[in-house]
Amino acid sequence: LGRTAAVSFPLGGEYSGRVRGWAQYGDFLQALARWLMGSEVPAGLALRPRVNGSQLEIDLLYSAAWEETLAKTAPQLVVADGASGQPRTLVWERLEPGRFHASAPLKPGQWMRGAVQVDKYALPFGPVASAVDPEWHFDPVRVAELQNVAHASGGGAVTDLSKVWQAPRQPEFDGIRGWLLGTLLAVVLLEVVATGLGWRTLRIGKREA
């Protein structure tokens, strides 16, 4: 996805004289920085990654000059989660001429990196992360839907959760559990009384001649 370099010249102390006296030291740093940046993005290509909530949206834009090249070899999109995640390939969707689109979910608290290969060029991007945790992402449309449902069902705002179960219930939403328990208790008591008094169970049947 990129290039890495480590330079450990002594810049202070008794052993730093040769480095500080090197006339080409500035040129060396500039050449190293250019090499680390990699090749420039060729003309006619543009990569546009963006975060939409908890979703990573990636657009690859290209001019008509790249039509023939991309028709022969499709662009490859590879992403990985965090610094040590396993790379995986995403599938492009061609929305219109000159535009490829792909998306991937972002895990809360974790960032994602990736790169797009077009012909011999590599276009890295990232790291990108979700702006907010989905638990705290309040979509105005969803909030309006919840308010409409609450209004239609006779609900309201409750600021004290300790009293939420003490709210009055509308009669049409009362269950029949109380009636069933009362009936069952009456049947049990009747059976106890009948057993204590020695009542016989009535049987209805045909008499034999």
Salt bridges, closest charged atoms under 4 A:
GLU57 OE1 - HIS101 NE2 2.78
ASP59 OD2 - ARG50 NH1 2.69
ASP59 OD1 - ARG99 NE 3.41
ASP59 OD1 - HIS101 ND1 2.67
GLU67 OE1 - ARG94 NH2 3.48
GLU68 OE2 - LYS72 NZ 3.57
ASP81 OD2 - ARG88 NH1 3.17
ASP81 OD2 - LYS107 NZ 3.79
GLU96 OE2 - ARG99 NH1 3.74
